[in-house]
Amino acid sequence: MTINLTLLVVMGVLYACGIYLILERSLTRVLLGLMLLANATNLLILCTGGYAGLAPLFNKDTDPGSYNDPLPQALILTSIVISFAVTAFMLGIIYRTWALARQDDIQDDIEDHRVANTPSFDAEDDAIVPLETSEFAVTPSSTEDLSPAEATETPNTVKNQEGGSA
């Protein structure tokens, strides 16, 4: 099976342009990028379908290996329907944003900037976990056996640990 190099180059260019357009802030460019990606995917499925063969009609005299596989054609048809639905949905969103704000660009959100500027350290989630995580208390015989963190604990904390769960 030979693959047409021209189709592969066109598919690569369509994918590259589609990804570039999706990363833009304009909804119209995002729509065009989605359409290019859908067409590139259709070409990909077409290239993986193999070379053209006979129609998939049953005949006793024809070798089954010479038939054409109808699955890639069905997948391309499904892809066309899905891309049409996504295009219609995006056109509705573009029309609504144009009717409400008279602009096509997505603006920065104040909440996005606040979340981006918050530090990633969370005192509750990033707290130091003690080495002993068992529910059964370990009672050392003297203060030399205590680790530095356990030696600095208050007596009330150690007393609650010795009692177990109530």
N, C-alpha and C positions, 0 to 999 in steps of 0.2 A: 504494500500500500504506500503510495507516495502522497505527500501532503503538498499542496500548492503553497509555495513560498510567498506569493503575493497576498494570499488570504491571511497568512500569519503576520505579515508586516502591517497590513491594514488593521487586523485585530489588535495588534500591539499599540498602534497609534490611537485607535479608538479607546482602548483602555487607559492609555496615558492621558489623553485629552479629557476623558470622562472623570478620572480621579482629580485632575487639576481643577475642573469646573465645579466638582462637588465641594472642594475646599474653599470656594469663594463665599462671600457674604450675601450676594444677591440671589434671591430665590429663583429668578429666571435662569441664571447660570447653573444653579443646582439642578433645575429641571432638565436643562440641556445636557448636563453631565450624566444624569440618570438615564436619559434616552440613549446617549452614546454607549454607556455601559451595557444597556440591554441589547443594543445592536451588536456590540463586541461579543457578548455572551452567545447570541444567536450564531455568529460566525464560528465561535469556538465549538459549539455543539455540531454545527455543520461539518467542520473539519474532522471532528472525532467520529463522525458517522461513517467515514470510509468513502470509497469511490462509488459511483452510480452503478447500479446493477439492474436486474430485471424487476418488474413489478411483483410485489409479494402475492401473486395469485397462484394457487396450487395447480400443478400439472404433473402427471406421473412421469413424463419424459424429461423434465428439467431437474438438473442437479440442485439440491438444496443450498449448496455453497454459492451459487450464482445469483441468489435472490438478494434484493436490497433490504436492509434492515429498516423497518418503518418507525422504530422507537425514536431515533434522533429527530425525525420529522414531527412526531407527536410532541416531543419535548420543546422544539422550537415553536410550535403552535401554542403550547401552554405558556411559554415565555412571552410570546407576543401579547397574549391576553393579559397576563400579569403586568407587563410593562404599560399596556394601555390603561389599566386600572390605576396604577401608580401615577401615570401622567395626568389622568383626569383628577385624581385627588390633589396632586400638586398644583394643578391649574386652579382648583377651587381655593386652595390656601393662598396662592398668589393673588387671585382676584379679591379675596377677603382682606388681605393686608393692604392692597392698593386702595380699596374702598374705605378702609378705616384710617390709614395713616398717610396715604398718598406717597408711599415710598416702598421700594422693593428690597432694601437692605435690612438685614437683621442688626439691631442695635445691641450694644453692650448692656448687660444687666448689672445693676449696682450690687445685687446679691452675689452674682458670679465673681465680681471683684473682691467682695468681702471674704468669700469662701477661699479664693485663691491666695489671699494675703494672710489667712490664719495659719499659725504654725501647725506642723503635723504631730506635735507632742500632745498627748492627752493624758492628764494626770491620773485619771481613773483607769484607762486602758493600759497605760504604760508603766504602772506601778511595779515596784520590785516584788517579785514573788519569792517567798521564803523557800529555802531548799527542802524543808520538810513540809510536805503538803498533806500528810496523813491526818485523819481525824483523831487518831490516838496520840495523846500527849507523850512526849519523851521527857522524862524528868532526870536531868543530870545530877550527879551526886555532889559536885562542887562547882564553884565559879570558874575553875580552870577548864572544865569540860565545855563551858558555854562558848558559842561563837560570839564575835564582837556585837552582832546585831541582837542576839538573845541576852547578852549581858547588860545591854542598855535598856531593856524592856522594864516597864514598871512592874512591881509585885502583883498588882491587880490583874494584869494581863496573864502573867504566868499562873496565877491562882485559877483563873477561868479556864486555862488550857488543861490544867490537871484534873479538873472536875469532869471532863468529857462532855458529851452532848446531853442536854437535860430534856 
